[in-house]
Amino acid sequence: MSTTDLGEHPAEDIEAEPLIAYRSRRRRWLRRLAKAVAVLFLAGTFLSTAYNAATDGRAAVPSGLTYVQAGDVRTRYREWGTTGTPIVLVHGFVESADTWQYLAPLLAAQGHRVYALDVDGWGYTQRVAPFDVGHQARQVNAFIEALHLASPILVGHSSGAAVSALAALDEPADVGGVMFLDGDGLATGAGQKTPLTHLFLNPYRTTLMRLAIRSDTVIRAIYDATCGSGCPKLDAAGLDQWRRPLEVPGAEEALWSMVNLGVAGLPPSRLAQLATLPIPKAVVFGGADSSYPPHSPQTTAARIGAPAPTIIPGAQHLTSVNSPAAVAAAVAALAARAG
């Protein structure tokens, strides 16, 4: 063996040693990281499971509520006034009949009979799947029939606009008019379907949901963002109004089902059929509502055959809470056109 051969291999070994050491250290750190992740996952799963078990008790449904059997859904509702044109208020996503508590008395004072129902999946109505727009529209029509209401005006807020539209399209002879309030009625509008139950698996999604629902800060932040500075501040009773319906038996399962379905809506072609119905329509939006594109009120009015939309300056998405007097005036104008 030559001296050259003897000298080459030790040099190569010396150069390889740092690389070998680096790879060895990297493997050790990767193993440590994998162990840390596994420990955190197990600890998180344990804590999440324990939290869910500790908070598994459901809130009681308030006593003294009024119900009627509307089709296959035992429906909770509220009413104001005893005479005049019937008006049925159809709320939107994560709302209930109580959302109308500021608007409904004003409408009753104008001489209307006002009804607000908890749409299937929300409030204190019995939860009966499926929680889609078709089933909710059938519930509204069955509600009209159960209470023997003659040609009521339907006022649909947010996703309630699509429910009201489909109710009118399904039973046009039973509806006297339709108002879209802060809603375009489209399945492709605000709040498109997002498969959140695939992104957050249990027990984590239940934990996250319960933490959010139980947080006064989270509820107030969402309320302030959608209602605006002109809305009443949430006190303890107000917080309970928004929180409790999400904690009653069956609420969690229904909520995840509706999240997967996305906010209720209809195709543009289906909504356009409203324009052919010989009933008055109206579109009302808050001027500061950022849930929809700026041109949405005008486009929606043209699509359903309504006059130019009514824009309430400064109001955000919850106009019936932010500006109930302005909304009441718009509803009164629609009722007058309905005769």
C-alpha positions as CSV (number, residue, x, y, z in Angstrom):
1,M,0.0,0.0,0.0
2,S,1.3,3.4,-0.9
3,T,1.9,6.3,1.4
4,T,-0.6,8.2,-0.6
5,D,-3.3,5.6,0.1
6,L,-2.5,5.7,3.8
7,G,-2.9,9.5,3.9
8,E,-6.2,9.8,2.0
9,H,-8.6,7.9,4.3
10,P,-7.8,9.6,7.6
11,A,-8.5,13.0,5.9
12,E,-11.8,11.8,4.6
13,D,-12.8,10.5,8.1
14,I,-11.8,13.8,9.6
15,E,-14.0,15.7,7.2
16,A,-17.0,13.3,7.6
17,E,-17.0,13.5,11.4
18,P,-18.8,16.9,11.7
19,L,-21.5,15.7,9.2
20,I,-22.0,12.5,11.2
21,A,-22.2,14.4,14.4
22,Y,-24.7,16.9,12.9
23,R,-26.9,14.1,11.7
24,S,-26.7,12.4,15.0
25,R,-27.7,15.6,16.9
26,R,-30.6,16.2,14.4
27,R,-31.9,12.7,14.9
28,R,-31.8,13.2,18.7
29,W,-33.6,16.5,18.5
30,L,-36.2,15.1,16.1
31,R,-36.8,12.2,18.5
32,R,-37.2,14.7,21.4
33,L,-39.5,16.9,19.3
34,A,-41.7,13.8,18.4
35,K,-41.8,12.8,22.1
36,A,-42.8,16.4,23.1
37,V,-45.5,16.5,20.5
38,A,-46.8,13.2,21.5
39,V,-46.9,14.2,25.2
40,L,-48.6,17.5,24.4
41,F,-51.2,15.6,22.2
42,L,-51.9,13.1,25.0
43,A,-52.1,15.8,27.6
44,G,-54.3,18.0,25.4
45,T,-56.6,15.1,24.6
46,F,-56.8,14.2,28.3
47,L,-57.5,17.8,29.4
48,S,-60.0,18.3,26.6
49,T,-61.9,15.1,27.4
50,A,-61.9,16.0,31.1
51,Y,-63.2,19.5,30.4
52,N,-65.9,18.2,28.1
53,A,-67.0,15.7,30.8
54,A,-67.1,18.4,33.4
55,T,-69.2,20.7,31.3
56,D,-71.5,18.1,29.8
57,G,-74.5,19.3,31.8
58,R,-77.1,21.0,29.5
59,A,-78.8,24.2,30.4
60,A,-82.5,24.1,31.2
61,V,-85.1,25.5,28.8
62,P,-86.8,28.5,30.4
63,S,-90.3,27.9,31.8
64,G,-93.4,29.6,30.5
65,L,-92.5,29.5,26.8
66,T,-95.2,29.2,24.1
67,Y,-95.2,26.4,21.6
68,V,-97.2,25.2,18.6
69,Q,-96.8,22.1,16.5
70,A,-95.7,23.2,13.1
71,G,-95.5,20.2,10.9
72,D,-92.9,17.8,12.4
73,V,-91.4,20.5,14.6
74,R,-92.7,21.6,18.0
75,T,-92.0,25.3,17.5
76,R,-91.4,27.9,20.2
77,Y,-92.7,31.4,19.3
78,R,-93.5,34.8,20.7
79,E,-96.4,37.2,19.7
80,W,-97.2,40.8,20.1
81,G,-100.5,42.6,19.3
82,T,-104.0,41.2,18.8
83,T,-105.3,42.8,15.6
84,G,-104.2,43.9,12.2
85,T,-102.0,42.5,9.4
86,P,-100.1,39.4,10.6
87,I,-96.3,39.7,10.4
88,V,-94.1,36.7,10.8
89,L,-90.4,37.4,11.8
90,V,-87.9,34.8,10.7
91,H,-84.5,35.1,12.3
92,G,-81.1,34.2,11.0
93,F,-78.0,32.2,12.0
94,V,-77.3,31.9,15.7
95,E,-80.4,34.0,16.5
96,S,-83.8,33.3,18.0
97,A,-87.3,34.8,18.4
98,D,-85.8,37.0,21.2
99,T,-83.7,38.8,18.6
100,W,-86.8,40.7,17.6
101,Q,-87.6,42.0,21.0
102,Y,-86.9,45.6,20.1
103,L,-88.7,45.6,16.7
104,A,-91.8,43.6,17.4
105,P,-93.4,45.9,20.0
106,L,-93.0,48.8,17.5
107,L,-94.8,46.8,14.8
108,A,-97.6,45.9,17.3
109,A,-98.0,49.5,18.2
110,Q,-98.5,50.3,14.5
111,G,-101.5,47.9,14.6
112,H,-100.0,44.6,13.4
113,R,-100.2,41.1,14.9
114,V,-96.6,40.1,15.2
115,Y,-95.2,36.5,15.5
116,A,-91.5,35.5,15.9
117,L,-90.6,31.8,15.8
118,D,-87.5,29.9,16.7
119,V,-86.4,28.4,13.4
120,D,-85.5,24.7,13.6
121,G,-82.0,24.2,15.0
122,W,-82.0,27.5,17.0
123,G,-83.6,28.9,20.1
124,Y,-85.8,26.7,22.1
125,T,-87.7,25.0,19.3
126,Q,-87.5,21.2,19.2
127,R,-84.5,20.2,17.1
128,V,-85.6,18.0,14.2
129,A,-83.1,17.2,11.4
130,P,-82.4,18.0,8.7
131,F,-81.6,21.6,9.5
132,D,-81.5,22.8,5.9
133,V,-83.4,25.6,4.2
134,G,-86.0,23.3,2.8
135,H,-87.0,21.9,6.2
136,Q,-86.9,25.3,7.8
137,A,-89.2,26.8,5.1
138,R,-91.7,23.9,5.5
139,Q,-91.6,24.7,9.3
140,V,-92.5,28.4,8.5
141,N,-95.4,27.4,6.2
142,A,-96.7,24.9,8.8
143,F,-96.4,27.6,11.5
144,I,-98.6,29.9,9.3
145,E,-101.1,27.1,8.9
146,A,-101.1,26.1,12.6
147,L,-101.9,29.6,13.7
148,H,-104.4,30.2,10.9
149,L,-102.6,33.4,9.7
150,A,-104.1,35.0,6.6
151,S,-101.5,36.2,4.1
152,P,-98.8,37.3,6.6
153,I,-95.9,39.4,5.7
154,L,-92.6,37.4,6.1
155,V,-89.6,39.4,7.3
156,G,-86.5,37.2,7.0
157,H,-83.3,38.4,8.6
158,S,-79.9,37.3,7.2
159,S,-80.2,33.6,6.4
160,G,-83.9,33.9,7.3
161,A,-84.3,35.8,4.0
162,A,-83.7,32.5,2.1
163,V,-86.1,30.6,4.4
164,S,-88.8,33.3,3.9
165,A,-88.2,33.3,0.2
166,L,-88.6,29.5,-0.1
167,A,-91.6,29.5,2.1
168,A,-93.3,32.0,-0.3
169,L,-92.2,30.1,-3.4
170,D,-93.5,26.8,-1.9
171,E,-96.9,28.3,-0.8
172,P,-97.4,31.5,-2.7
173,A,-101.1,31.7,-2.0
174,D,-100.4,31.7,1.8
175,V,-98.0,34.7,1.9
176,G,-98.9,38.4,1.6
177,G,-95.4,39.8,1.1
178,V,-91.7,39.2,1.7
179,M,-88.9,41.4,3.1
180,F,-85.2,40.6,2.9
181,L,-83.6,42.2,6.0
182,D,-79.8,42.2,5.9
183,G,-79.8,39.1,3.7
184,D,-79.3,38.3,0.0
185,G,-80.9,34.9,0.2
186,L,-78.1,33.3,-1.8
187,A,-76.3,30.0,-1.0
188,T,-73.1,31.7,-2.3
189,G,-73.5,34.8,-0.1
190,A,-71.9,35.5,3.3
191,G,-71.0,32.6,5.4
192,Q,-70.4,30.0,2.7
193,K,-70.2,26.3,3.7
194,T,-67.0,25.5,5.6
195,P,-66.3,21.9,6.7
196,L,-65.2,22.9,10.2
197,T,-66.0,19.5,11.7
198,H,-63.3,18.1,9.4
199,L,-60.7,20.7,10.5
200,F,-61.5,20.3,14.2
201,L,-62.0,16.8,15.5
202,N,-63.5,15.8,18.8
203,P,-62.9,16.2,21.6
204,Y,-61.2,19.5,20.6
205,R,-64.1,21.0,18.6
206,T,-66.5,20.5,21.5
207,T,-64.0,22.1,23.9
208,L,-63.4,25.1,21.6
209,M,-67.1,25.6,21.1
210,R,-67.9,25.4,24.8
211,L,-65.1,27.7,25.7
212,A,-66.4,30.3,23.2
213,I,-70.0,30.0,24.3
214,R,-69.1,30.3,28.0
215,S,-66.9,33.3,27.4
216,D,-68.7,36.7,28.0
217,T,-65.9,38.4,26.2
218,V,-66.4,36.3,23.0
219,I,-70.1,36.8,23.0
220,R,-69.8,40.5,23.5
221,A,-67.2,40.8,20.8
222,I,-69.3,39.0,18.2
223,Y,-72.4,41.0,19.3
224,D,-70.6,44.3,19.1
225,A,-69.1,43.5,15.7
226,T,-72.4,42.5,14.1
227,C,-74.6,45.0,15.9
228,G,-72.6,48.2,16.1
229,S,-72.3,51.1,18.6
230,G,-76.0,52.0,18.4
231,C,-77.1,48.7,20.1
232,P,-77.9,48.1,23.7
233,K,-75.0,46.8,25.8
234,L,-75.3,43.2,26.8
235,D,-76.1,42.8,30.5
236,A,-76.4,39.4,32.3
237,A,-79.9,38.8,30.8
238,G,-78.7,39.7,27.4
239,L,-75.7,37.3,27.6
240,D,-78.1,34.6,28.7
241,Q,-80.4,35.3,25.8
242,W,-77.6,34.6,23.3
243,R,-75.9,31.8,25.2
244,R,-78.6,29.6,26.7
245,P,-80.1,28.4,23.4
246,L,-76.7,27.0,22.5
247,E,-76.5,25.0,25.7
248,V,-79.8,23.3,25.8
249,P,-80.1,19.6,25.0
250,G,-79.5,18.8,21.3
251,A,-78.0,22.3,20.5
252,E,-74.4,21.2,20.0
253,E,-75.3,18.4,17.5
254,A,-77.6,20.7,15.6
255,L,-75.0,23.5,15.5
256,W,-72.3,21.3,14.0
257,S,-74.8,20.0,11.5
258,M,-75.7,23.5,10.4
259,V,-72.1,24.6,10.3
260,N,-71.4,21.8,7.9
261,L,-74.4,22.8,5.7
262,G,-73.4,26.4,5.7
263,V,-75.7,29.4,6.1
264,A,-79.1,28.8,4.5
265,G,-79.4,30.0,1.0
266,L,-80.9,29.4,-2.5
267,P,-79.5,29.5,-6.0
268,P,-79.9,32.8,-7.9
269,S,-82.3,31.2,-10.4
270,R,-84.5,30.0,-7.6
271,L,-84.6,33.4,-5.9
272,A,-85.4,35.1,-9.2
273,Q,-88.7,33.2,-9.3
274,L,-89.8,35.5,-6.5
275,A,-90.0,38.3,-9.1
276,T,-92.9,36.4,-10.8
277,L,-95.0,36.2,-7.6
278,P,-97.8,38.9,-7.5
279,I,-96.9,39.9,-3.9
280,P,-94.9,43.0,-2.7
281,K,-91.3,42.5,-1.8
282,A,-88.8,44.8,-0.1
283,V,-85.1,44.8,0.7
284,V,-83.6,46.5,3.7
285,F,-79.9,46.6,4.6
286,G,-77.8,48.4,7.2
287,G,-75.6,51.0,5.6
288,A,-72.5,49.7,7.5
289,D,-73.2,46.0,7.1
290,S,-69.9,44.5,6.0
291,S,-71.3,40.9,5.7
292,Y,-72.1,41.4,2.0
293,P,-70.6,43.2,-1.0
294,P,-71.5,47.0,-1.2
295,H,-73.7,46.4,-4.3
296,S,-75.7,43.5,-2.7
297,P,-78.8,45.4,-1.7
298,Q,-79.4,46.8,-5.2
299,T,-78.6,43.4,-6.8
300,T,-80.9,41.6,-4.4
301,A,-83.8,44.0,-5.0
302,A,-83.4,43.6,-8.8
303,R,-83.3,39.8,-8.5
304,I,-86.4,39.3,-6.5
305,G,-88.5,42.1,-8.2
306,A,-88.4,44.6,-5.3
307,P,-88.2,48.4,-5.5
308,A,-85.0,50.1,-4.7
309,P,-83.6,48.9,-1.4
310,T,-84.0,50.8,1.9
311,I,-80.5,51.6,3.3
312,I,-80.4,52.4,7.0
313,P,-77.4,54.7,7.6
314,G,-74.9,53.6,10.2
315,A,-76.6,50.3,11.0
316,Q,-74.7,47.1,10.8
317,H,-75.9,43.5,10.4
318,L,-78.4,43.4,13.3
319,T,-80.5,46.3,12.1
320,S,-83.6,45.2,14.0
321,V,-81.6,45.7,17.2
322,N,-79.5,48.7,16.0
323,S,-82.3,50.7,14.3
324,P,-85.7,49.1,15.2
325,A,-87.7,52.3,14.4
326,A,-86.3,52.5,10.9
327,V,-86.9,48.8,10.2
328,A,-90.5,49.2,11.6
329,A,-91.1,52.0,9.2
330,A,-89.9,49.9,6.3
331,V,-92.1,47.0,7.3
332,A,-95.1,49.3,7.7
333,A,-94.5,50.5,4.1
334,L,-94.4,47.0,2.8
335,A,-97.6,46.0,4.7
336,A,-99.3,49.1,3.2
337,R,-98.4,47.9,-0.3
338,A,-99.7,44.4,0.6
339,G,-103.1,46.0,1.4
